[in-house]
Amino acid sequence: MGRTAPASTILIAGGGPVGLTVAALLAADPRTAPDTSIRIVEWQPGIAWDPEVTDARVYALSRASQRTLDSLGLWRTILGRRASPYRNMRVWEGDGGGASASIEFASADIGEPDLGHIVEDSLLRTTLLEFLAGFSNVRVTFGASIEAVRATSGGIDARLSDGDTMEASVIVAADGGASRVRTLLGLSVAACDPEQSALVAHVESELPHAETALQRFLPTGPLAFLPLADGRSSIVWSMPTAEADRLTALPDAGFLVALQDASGNALGRLGPISARTRFALRTVHAHRYCAPGAVLAGDAAHSVHPLAGQGMNLGLLDAACLAEELGRARERGNDYGDHAVLRRYERRRKGDNVTMLLSFDALDRLFRLPGAAAPLRMFGLGAVDRTPVAKRFLMRRALGLEHAIRRAAA
Ligand SMILES: Cc1cc2nc3c(=O)[nH]c(=O)nc-3n(C[C@H](O)[C@H](O)[C@H](O)COP(=O)(O)OP(=O)(O)OC[C@H]3O[C@@H](n4cnc5c(N)ncnc54)[C@H](O)[C@@H]3O)c2cc1C
């Protein structure tokens, strides 16, 4: 059992994309490097991107996320490996005929080359890990978790599941929606369990996806098709958990029949389909993002409904903001765990996150309301589609362009 206590240590719980991005931004920042030791603890045994197989887990990354990765020189690497741009988006309810409404977005309408890119989880993590391997002050421990944390006068004491103990100036909890570190810190959350699950898989289609992301609102929840680089589409199908149980039990052929029907034939005949993965959907928001010597980022602070594909994008904005505040603290001679430093980060991120979380939750509820709400929804979708200013605002917001402007001005 070793005990590490360098001058300044930042301990990151969770080697997910958000935790790794915080680490990469800090490692690359001349204000924090190289006298700050960065330690990442990830309980999975390790991760490696396989160029031959498209990962089951993909994210629609916004321009704001692209810029964060580009600031590290990593966006080029990701594009060179595998990423699929989407230039259009179509959102609709109903059967696509008379009793339906839809909105269509096109990147050309806001003078942008695309509305975002679909990037695999393992590719994102592998690229960040390779970058971090170039820094002697960064250490990643796989296959271990944080078992105990205790605030001290100098920051935090932590005990790992492998028996290791360490002192750090601050612990960044980036250990996902069910964050154990958040619980250990006693940080409370507002949580809503809609008893919904999402089924995820990659599917071939008769019609080309034409670099268009599709989302159909069904009475049971939204079904999204995200265009992949290999011509297939990644589906994210949200539904009540009981329905997910039923569909999970079906063989591929039976599942494809249900999917075909739910798709409204938007991509023609569907199939074959890859193995299906399932996620429980829970909306969680921490009341506070910081405690003495500790701070939350990404899903540990907020988990949002995947219907707008924004959870990772919000998490990467957290990462950029937190790294900026920690860099600023070091420049001014403050401790990383200084309460004022962590509170400033919380103030900068909480408003945005709450707004997004409430909008996704409201959208999900609105589209699951039965009967009487349908004309209202159709009117709303149609009205937005006919109002270019509203459409441009929504596109800029989804791309994170508004966030980027505010960040730069902060
Ligand atoms: C079906 C679905 C589709 C989605 N699609 C999109 C999308 O298109 N675009 C988008 O922006 N967002 C999307 N999201 C949201 C996105 O997945 C999350 O917001 C994102 O993964 C959060 O990243 P994170 O690094 O904070 O957490 P995670 O990705 O959950 O990573 C947390 C890491 O911490 C590790 N860990 C957990 N506990 C411990 C512990 N005690 N000690 C050490 N390590 C620990 C885990 O192993 C994991 O590696 C989607 C979510 C779902 C469910």
The ligand as an SDF file (V2000), in Angstrom:
LIG
                    3D

 53 58  0  0  0  0  0  0  0  0999 V2000
  -28.8310    5.9310  -24.4990 C   0  0  0  0  0  0  0  0  0  0  0  0
  -28.0390    7.1730  -24.2920 C   0  0  0  0  0  0  0  0  0  0  0  0
  -27.6400    7.9440  -25.3840 C   0  0  0  0  0  0  0  0  0  0  0  0
  -26.9310    9.1250  -25.2020 C   0  0  0  0  0  0  0  0  0  0  0  0
  -26.5640    9.8690  -26.2760 N   0  0  0  0  0  0  0  0  0  0  0  0
  -25.9200   11.0410  -26.0920 C   0  0  0  0  0  0  0  0  0  0  0  0
  -25.5500   11.8610  -27.2180 C   0  0  0  0  0  0  0  0  0  0  0  0
  -25.8320   11.5420  -28.3680 O   0  0  0  0  0  0  0  0  0  0  0  0
  -24.8880   13.0370  -26.9860 N   0  0  0  0  0  0  0  0  0  0  0  0
  -24.5970   13.4360  -25.7220 C   0  0  0  0  0  0  0  0  0  0  0  0
  -24.0380   14.5420  -25.5630 O   0  0  0  0  0  0  0  0  0  0  0  0
  -24.9090   12.6810  -24.6440 N   0  0  0  0  0  0  0  0  0  0  0  0
  -25.5560   11.5010  -24.7940 C   0  0  0  0  0  0  0  0  0  0  0  0
  -25.8690   10.7270  -23.7120 N   0  0  0  0  0  0  0  0  0  0  0  0
  -25.4490   11.1520  -22.3840 C   0  0  0  0  0  0  0  0  0  0  0  0
  -23.9960   10.6970  -22.0810 C   0  0  0  0  0  0  0  0  0  0  0  0
  -23.9090    9.2900  -22.2080 O   0  0  0  0  0  0  0  0  0  0  0  0
  -23.5600   11.1020  -20.6870 C   0  0  0  0  0  0  0  0  0  0  0  0
  -23.9260   12.4280  -20.4350 O   0  0  0  0  0  0  0  0  0  0  0  0
  -22.0270   10.9530  -20.5810 C   0  0  0  0  0  0  0  0  0  0  0  0
  -21.6610    9.6120  -20.7360 O   0  0  0  0  0  0  0  0  0  0  0  0
  -21.5060   11.4990  -19.2620 C   0  0  0  0  0  0  0  0  0  0  0  0
  -20.1110   11.3360  -19.2520 O   0  0  0  0  0  0  0  0  0  0  0  0
  -19.3530   11.1680  -17.8450 P   0  0  0  0  0  0  0  0  0  0  0  0
  -17.9050   11.0470  -18.1710 O   0  0  0  0  0  0  0  0  0  0  0  0
  -19.7960   12.2380  -16.9070 O   0  0  0  0  0  0  0  0  0  0  0  0
  -19.9240    9.8120  -17.2270 O   0  0  0  0  0  0  0  0  0  0  0  0
  -19.7910    8.3340  -17.7900 P   0  0  0  0  0  0  0  0  0  0  0  0
  -19.6900    8.2990  -19.2540 O   0  0  0  0  0  0  0  0  0  0  0  0
  -20.8880    7.5680  -17.1190 O   0  0  0  0  0  0  0  0  0  0  0  0
  -18.3820    7.8600  -17.1920 O   0  0  0  0  0  0  0  0  0  0  0  0
  -18.2030    7.6720  -15.8010 C   0  0  0  0  0  0  0  0  0  0  0  0
  -17.0030    6.7650  -15.5870 C   0  0  0  0  0  0  0  0  0  0  0  0
  -16.7880    6.6100  -14.1760 O   0  0  0  0  0  0  0  0  0  0  0  0
  -16.5090    5.2450  -13.8920 C   0  0  0  0  0  0  0  0  0  0  0  0
  -16.9020    5.0260  -12.4920 N   0  0  0  0  0  0  0  0  0  0  0  0
  -18.1610    4.8870  -11.9960 C   0  0  0  0  0  0  0  0  0  0  0  0
  -18.1010    4.7760  -10.6690 N   0  0  0  0  0  0  0  0  0  0  0  0
  -16.8000    4.8330  -10.3100 C   0  0  0  0  0  0  0  0  0  0  0  0
  -16.1170    4.7880   -9.0520 C   0  0  0  0  0  0  0  0  0  0  0  0
  -16.7540    4.6560   -7.8850 N   0  0  0  0  0  0  0  0  0  0  0  0
  -14.7530    4.9210   -9.0450 N   0  0  0  0  0  0  0  0  0  0  0  0
  -14.0890    5.0650  -10.2250 C   0  0  0  0  0  0  0  0  0  0  0  0
  -14.7020    5.1010  -11.4440 N   0  0  0  0  0  0  0  0  0  0  0  0
  -16.0260    5.0080  -11.4780 C   0  0  0  0  0  0  0  0  0  0  0  0
  -17.3310    4.4620  -14.9040 C   0  0  0  0  0  0  0  0  0  0  0  0
  -16.7900    3.1900  -15.1160 O   0  0  0  0  0  0  0  0  0  0  0  0
  -17.2140    5.3510  -16.1500 C   0  0  0  0  0  0  0  0  0  0  0  0
  -16.0880    5.0220  -16.9300 O   0  0  0  0  0  0  0  0  0  0  0  0
  -26.5850    9.5440  -23.8730 C   0  0  0  0  0  0  0  0  0  0  0  0
  -26.9610    8.7650  -22.7700 C   0  0  0  0  0  0  0  0  0  0  0  0
  -27.6900    7.5950  -22.9680 C   0  0  0  0  0  0  0  0  0  0  0  0
  -28.1110    6.7690  -21.7650 C   0  0  0  0  0  0  0  0  0  0  0  0
  1  2  1  0
  2  3  1  0
  2 52  2  0
  3  4  2  0
  4  5  1  0
  4 50  1  0
  5  6  2  0
  6  7  1  0
  6 13  1  0
  7  8  2  0
  7  9  1  0
  9 10  1  0
 10 11  2  0
 10 12  1  0
 12 13  2  0
 13 14  1  0
 14 15  1  0
 14 50  1  0
 15 16  1  0
 16 17  1  0
 16 18  1  0
 18 19  1  0
 18 20  1  0
 20 21  1  0
 20 22  1  0
 22 23  1  0
 23 24  1  0
 24 25  2  0
 24 26  1  0
 24 27  1  0
 27 28  1  0
 28 29  2  0
 28 30  1  0
 28 31  1  0
 31 32  1  0
 32 33  1  0
 33 34  1  0
 33 48  1  0
 34 35  1  0
 35 36  1  0
 35 46  1  0
 36 37  1  0
 36 45  1  0
 37 38  2  0
 38 39  1  0
 39 40  1  0
 39 45  2  0
 40 41  1  0
 40 42  2  0
 42 43  1  0
 43 44  2  0
 44 45  1  0
 46 47  1  0
 46 48  1  0
 48 49  1  0
 50 51  2  0
 51 52  1  0
 52 53  1  0
M  END
$$$$
